[in-house]
Amino acid sequence: MRFAFLLFAIAFAAQAAAPPQVTLRVVADVFAPTAIAFPPDGSSRMFVASQIGLVHVVRDGVIQPTPFLDLRDSTTTAGERGLLGIAFHPHFAVNKRVFIFYTDLEGSLRISEFGMSFSSPDVGDRPSERVLLTITHPGASNHNGGQLAFGPDGYLYIGVGDGGSAGDPPNNAQNLSVLLGKILRIDVDGARPYAIPHDNPFVGLSDARGEIWAYGLRNPWRFSFDRMTGDLFVGDVGQGAREEIDYVPWGMRGGMNFGWRVFEGFECFNPSTNCSLANHTPPILQYRHDAAGGDSVTGGFMYRGLASAALRGFYIYGDFVSSRVWAAALENGAWTSHELIAPGGALTSVSAFGEDEAGEIYVASYYTGRVFRIEGPPPAANPLLRCDAATRCLPRRVTR
């Protein structure tokens, strides 16, 4: 226990008020990347989703010639539609189950499960598709959501946009009888196609969908769980003035109302003044559509890797339009953001972040197709740690 506490202290001792300078290392080039995922199987493979309906495998820095999945014949890509999300089952190393979020030919949102091909570990089994959930998305091609992520509880969390257009005309985000404008939580192991966890906040209510875990969201394009604490960070794309990061500490039961369309960020949207909302969970961060901010937030990850001690404890996120990347940390009881990557460099159109099994963070540039690894300064030498050539640091055995 004493040794574990010492390692915990080492992990946090280097955190400063501002993040360090970082560099970007190109690790892949993929057309229109929308999502980055790493299977929990020790293979170090990177899977990159392309909006057009492909999932590519990057192994040892090389894109494999055969896509992992080719869903182009089933995917529509008009506007913000396309292949938008990918997640691996927590026990993927054993059960080989992969989950995909895409928009079908009718424009509906589809969450499907796939197995693996017997011919190659880098190829999925296209005919094995099993549709878990289809959500009608009528009228508009934007605000689909697209995030899939397994929480520390083993349940699959799904980010769904409000249905599109501007201002959420049907008020879907506040309507608990529809799945639009929500984060859903389902059990993919409990039944087929899925079970609803018994402790979801709206289970048993006649006027609410049991799959809903949180609501009041406009377009939760990307969210993630902190691998150390389990806390949830959500990047919710704003309307015309503000972008926001929402936060839920691990252990909360769910049922949070993040405020849309009554609030946009911290401020009123509809009505424009004197707004109030019961059970409102305001964001921890917002930024404006101005020269210092951006126009479309892309949620990222809390850095918990070992390659850069100076980055640990910073939540890294970005903006699709301005191409800025920020690092936020809890300072004196409040979340504060610092610019980590300025516009005008190699990174443009920040569409997705990814986290590998070692906790290192990657970022995708939609229009150029490049995927980068974000690299900070390496950790200082420490007698309790040993680092290999890949800058992975492992505890050194202590002998007495």
C-alpha positions in Angstrom: 0.0 0.0 0.0 2.8 2.4 0.9 4.5 1.7 -2.5 1.3 2.2 -4.4 0.7 5.6 -2.6 4.3 6.6 -3.5 3.6 5.9 -7.2 0.3 7.9 -7.0 2.2 10.8 -5.5 4.8 10.6 -8.3 2.1 10.7 -10.9 0.6 14.0 -9.6 3.7 15.8 -8.3 4.7 17.1 -11.7 1.4 18.8 -12.4 1.8 22.6 -12.9 -0.6 25.5 -13.3 0.0 25.5 -17.1 0.5 22.6 -19.4 3.9 22.0 -21.1 4.7 22.6 -24.8 3.8 19.6 -26.9 4.7 18.3 -30.3 2.6 16.4 -32.9 3.9 13.2 -34.5 2.0 11.9 -37.6 1.0 8.3 -37.1 -1.6 7.8 -39.9 -3.3 9.3 -42.9 -7.0 8.4 -43.4 -9.7 10.1 -45.5 -12.1 12.2 -43.3 -11.3 10.6 -39.9 -14.2 10.8 -37.4 -13.2 8.5 -34.6 -10.1 6.8 -33.1 -10.1 3.7 -31.0 -7.7 1.1 -29.6 -8.8 -2.4 -28.8 -8.1 -3.6 -25.2 -6.1 -6.6 -26.3 -2.4 -5.6 -26.0 -2.0 -5.4 -29.8 -1.3 -1.6 -29.9 -3.4 -1.4 -33.1 -5.2 1.8 -33.8 -8.6 1.8 -35.5 -9.6 4.9 -37.4 -13.2 5.4 -38.6 -13.7 7.3 -41.9 -16.9 9.2 -42.4 -17.5 7.5 -45.8 -18.2 4.2 -44.0 -14.8 2.6 -43.6 -12.8 1.5 -40.5 -9.0 1.2 -41.1 -6.5 -0.6 -39.0 -3.1 0.9 -38.3 -0.5 -1.7 -37.2 3.0 -0.6 -36.4 2.4 2.7 -38.2 1.2 1.1 -41.3 -2.4 1.2 -42.6 -3.5 -2.3 -43.4 -4.6 -2.8 -47.1 -7.9 -4.3 -46.2 -10.3 -2.2 -44.1 -11.5 -3.7 -40.9 -15.1 -2.8 -42.0 -16.6 -1.5 -45.2 -20.1 -0.1 -44.6 -20.2 2.2 -47.6 -23.1 0.4 -49.1 -25.1 0.9 -45.9 -24.0 4.4 -44.9 -25.3 7.8 -46.0 -22.8 10.7 -45.6 -24.8 13.8 -46.4 -23.9 16.7 -44.1 -22.7 15.4 -40.7 -23.9 11.9 -41.4 -21.6 8.9 -41.9 -19.7 6.4 -39.9 -19.3 8.3 -36.6 -18.2 6.1 -33.7 -16.5 2.8 -32.7 -16.0 1.1 -29.4 -14.6 -2.3 -28.4 -16.2 -4.5 -25.8 -14.1 -4.4 -22.5 -13.5 -8.1 -23.0 -12.7 -7.8 -26.7 -9.6 -9.9 -26.3 -11.8 -12.9 -25.6 -15.2 -12.2 -27.2 -14.1 -10.1 -30.3 -17.2 -7.8 -30.1 -17.0 -4.4 -31.8 -19.7 -1.7 -31.8 -20.3 0.9 -34.5 -22.4 4.0 -34.7 -23.4 5.1 -38.3 -26.2 6.7 -40.2 -28.1 4.3 -42.4 -29.4 5.0 -45.9 -32.6 6.5 -44.5 -30.6 8.9 -42.3 -31.5 7.1 -39.1 -28.9 6.5 -36.4 -27.8 2.9 -36.1 -25.8 1.2 -33.4 -24.7 -2.2 -34.5 -22.5 -5.0 -33.2 -20.0 -6.9 -35.3 -17.8 -9.9 -34.8 -14.4 -10.8 -36.3 -13.5 -12.5 -39.5 -11.9 -16.0 -39.1 -9.4 -15.1 -41.9 -7.6 -12.2 -40.3 -7.4 -10.5 -36.8 -7.5 -7.2 -38.6 -10.8 -7.8 -40.5 -14.3 -7.6 -39.1 -17.1 -9.9 -40.1 -19.4 -7.8 -42.2 -22.3 -10.3 -42.4 -22.3 -10.7 -38.6 -23.9 -7.3 -38.1 -26.5 -7.3 -35.4 -28.5 -4.1 -35.0 -28.9 -3.1 -31.4 -30.7 0.2 -31.8 -32.1 2.4 -34.6 -33.1 6.0 -33.8 -35.2 7.9 -36.3 -33.5 11.2 -37.2 -35.9 13.0 -39.5 -35.5 16.2 -41.4 -31.9 17.4 -40.8 -28.5 15.9 -41.5 -26.8 17.5 -38.5 -26.6 16.8 -34.8 -26.4 13.1 -35.0 -24.0 12.7 -32.0 -21.9 9.6 -32.7 -19.9 8.7 -29.6 -19.7 5.2 -28.2 -17.8 4.4 -25.0 -17.9 1.7 -22.4 -18.0 3.1 -18.9 -16.1 1.6 -15.9 -19.4 -0.2 -15.1 -19.2 -2.2 -18.3 -22.2 -0.6 -19.9 -22.2 1.0 -23.3 -22.8 4.8 -23.3 -24.2 6.4 -26.5 -24.1 10.1 -27.4 -27.2 11.2 -29.5 -27.7 14.6 -31.0 -31.0 16.6 -30.7 -32.2 15.9 -34.2 -30.7 18.8 -36.0 -31.8 22.1 -37.5 -31.2 25.2 -35.3 -32.5 25.7 -31.8 -34.0 22.3 -31.4 -37.5 23.2 -32.7 -39.2 20.1 -31.3 -37.4 20.5 -27.9 -36.2 17.0 -28.2 -33.3 17.5 -25.8 -35.8 18.2 -22.9 -38.3 15.5 -23.9 -37.7 12.3 -22.0 -39.9 10.3 -24.3 -37.5 10.5 -27.2 -33.8 9.4 -27.4 -32.6 12.5 -29.3 -30.4 15.0 -27.3 -29.3 12.4 -24.8 -26.6 10.2 -23.5 -27.9 6.6 -23.4 -26.7 3.7 -21.2 -27.4 0.1 -22.2 -26.3 -3.3 -21.2 -25.0 -5.2 -24.3 -24.5 -8.4 -22.2 -27.8 -8.7 -20.4 -30.1 -9.5 -23.2 -30.5 -9.3 -27.0 -30.4 -6.8 -28.6 -29.6 -5.2 -25.2 -30.9 -4.8 -21.7 -31.6 -1.6 -19.8 -29.6 -1.3 -16.6 -32.0 -1.5 -13.6 -30.4 1.6 -12.0 -30.8 3.9 -15.1 -32.5 7.0 -13.7 -35.8 6.9 -15.7 -36.5 3.1 -15.6 -40.1 2.4 -14.9 -41.5 5.9 -15.7 -44.3 5.7 -18.2 -43.4 9.0 -19.9 -39.6 8.4 -20.3 -37.3 6.0 -22.1 -35.4 3.8 -19.8 -32.2 3.9 -22.0 -31.7 7.6 -21.1 -28.9 8.3 -18.6 -28.5 12.1 -19.1 -30.4 14.7 -21.2 -30.4 18.3 -22.3 -27.7 18.0 -24.9 -27.4 19.6 -28.3 -24.8 17.5 -30.0 -22.5 15.5 -27.7 -20.1 14.7 -30.5 -17.4 13.3 -28.2 -17.2 12.3 -24.6 -14.8 10.1 -22.5 -14.3 8.5 -19.2 -11.2 9.3 -17.1 -9.4 6.0 -17.0 -8.1 6.8 -13.4 -11.3 8.2 -11.7 -14.1 7.1 -14.0 -15.3 10.8 -14.3 -17.2 11.7 -17.5 -16.2 14.6 -19.7 -18.6 15.6 -22.5 -18.0 18.1 -25.3 -21.4 19.4 -26.3 -21.5 21.5 -29.5 -23.2 24.8 -29.1 -25.6 26.9 -31.2 -24.3 30.3 -32.3 -22.5 31.7 -29.4 -20.9 29.2 -26.9 -19.3 25.8 -26.7 -19.3 23.7 -23.5 -17.6 20.9 -21.6 -19.9 19.1 -19.2 -18.7 16.9 -16.3 -20.1 14.1 -14.2 -18.0 12.7 -11.3 -18.0 8.9 -11.3 -20.6 7.4 -8.9 -23.5 9.7 -9.7 -26.7 7.9 -10.6 -27.4 9.7 -13.8 -30.4 11.8 -14.6 -28.4 15.1 -15.2 -30.0 17.8 -17.3 -27.3 19.7 -19.1 -29.6 22.5 -20.0 -30.1 22.6 -23.8 -32.3 24.3 -25.3 -33.0 26.5 -22.2 -29.3 27.1 -21.7 -26.3 27.4 -24.1 -23.2 27.1 -22.0 -23.8 29.1 -18.8 -26.2 31.5 -20.4 -29.9 31.6 -21.5 -30.9 30.5 -25.0 -34.6 29.9 -25.0 -35.9 32.1 -23.4 -33.1 34.6 -24.0 -33.4 36.0 -20.5 -34.6 35.0 -17.0 -34.2 31.3 -17.8 -34.3 28.6 -15.1 -34.4 24.9 -15.2 -34.9 22.3 -12.4 -32.2 19.8 -12.0 -29.8 21.8 -14.3 -26.2 20.6 -14.3 -24.2 23.6 -15.8 -20.9 23.0 -17.7 -17.5 23.2 -16.0 -16.1 25.1 -19.0 -17.3 27.2 -21.9 -15.8 29.3 -24.7 -17.2 31.7 -27.1 -17.4 31.9 -30.9 -14.8 34.6 -31.1 -11.1 35.1 -32.1 -9.9 33.3 -28.9 -12.3 30.4 -29.1 -14.0 28.5 -31.9 -17.3 27.2 -33.2 -17.6 23.5 -32.7 -16.1 21.7 -29.7 -14.6 18.3 -29.9 -14.3 16.6 -26.6 -11.1 14.8 -25.7 -9.5 12.9 -22.8 -7.9 13.4 -19.5 -4.2 12.6 -19.9 -3.1 9.7 -17.8 -0.2 8.5 -19.8 3.3 7.9 -18.7 5.3 9.3 -21.6 4.9 12.9 -20.3 4.6 13.5 -16.6 4.0 17.2 -17.2 0.7 16.5 -19.1 -0.8 14.3 -16.4 -4.0 15.6 -14.9 -4.9 17.9 -17.8 -8.1 17.3 -19.8 -7.3 17.8 -23.5 -10.0 19.0 -25.9 -10.2 21.0 -29.1 -12.3 22.8 -31.7 -13.2 21.6 -35.2 -13.4 25.1 -36.8 -10.7 27.1 -35.1 -8.3 24.1 -34.8 -7.3 25.1 -31.3 -6.5 22.5 -28.6 -6.8 23.3 -25.0 -5.6 21.6 -21.8 -7.8 22.2 -18.7 -7.1 21.4 -15.1 -8.8 21.9 -11.8 -7.0 24.8 -10.1 -8.1 26.2 -6.7 -11.5 24.6 -7.0 -12.3 25.8 -10.6 -11.6 24.4 -14.0 -9.2 26.6 -16.0 -8.2 26.1 -19.6 -4.8 26.9 -21.3 -4.2 26.9 -25.0 -2.1 23.8 -25.8 -1.9 24.0 -29.6 -2.5 27.2 -31.5 -4.2 27.5 -34.9 -2.1 27.8 -38.0 0.1 24.7 -37.6 -0.1 21.1 -38.9 -3.3 20.3 -37.0 -6.5 21.6 -38.6 -10.2 20.7 -38.3 -10.0 18.8 -35.0 -12.5 16.0 -35.5 -11.6 13.3 -32.9 -9.3 12.4 -30.1 -8.3 8.9 -29.1 -6.5 7.2 -26.1 -4.4 4.1 -26.4 -3.9 1.4 -23.8 -1.0 3.2 -22.3 -3.0 6.4 -21.8 -1.4 8.4 -24.6 -3.6 10.7 -26.6 -4.1 11.1 -30.3 -5.9 13.7 -32.4 -7.3 13.6 -35.9 -7.4 16.4 -38.5 -10.6 15.9 -40.6 -9.7 17.8 -43.8 -6.1 16.7 -44.1 -6.8 13.2 -42.9 -3.8 13.1 -40.6 -3.8 11.5 -37.2 -1.2 12.7 -34.7 0.1 11.5 -31.4 0.3 14.4 -28.9 3.7 14.2 -27.2 4.8 16.3 -24.3 8.2 16.4 -22.5 9.3 13.0 -21.2 9.3 12.4 -17.4 12.4 13.2 -15.4 14.6 10.3 -14.4 13.3 8.7 -11.3 14.9 5.7 -9.4 11.5 4.1 -9.0 10.8 4.1 -12.7 12.4 2.5 -15.7 11.6 3.6 -19.3 11.9 1.6 -22.4 12.6 2.9 -25.9 8.9 3.7 -26.4 9.0 5.9 -23.3 6.7 3.7 -21.4 7.6 3.9 -17.8 7.2 0.9 -15.5 7.7 0.7 -11.7 11.1 -0.6 -10.8 11.1 -3.4 -8.4 12.2 -2.4 -4.9 14.4 -4.8 -3.1 15.3 -4.7 0.5 
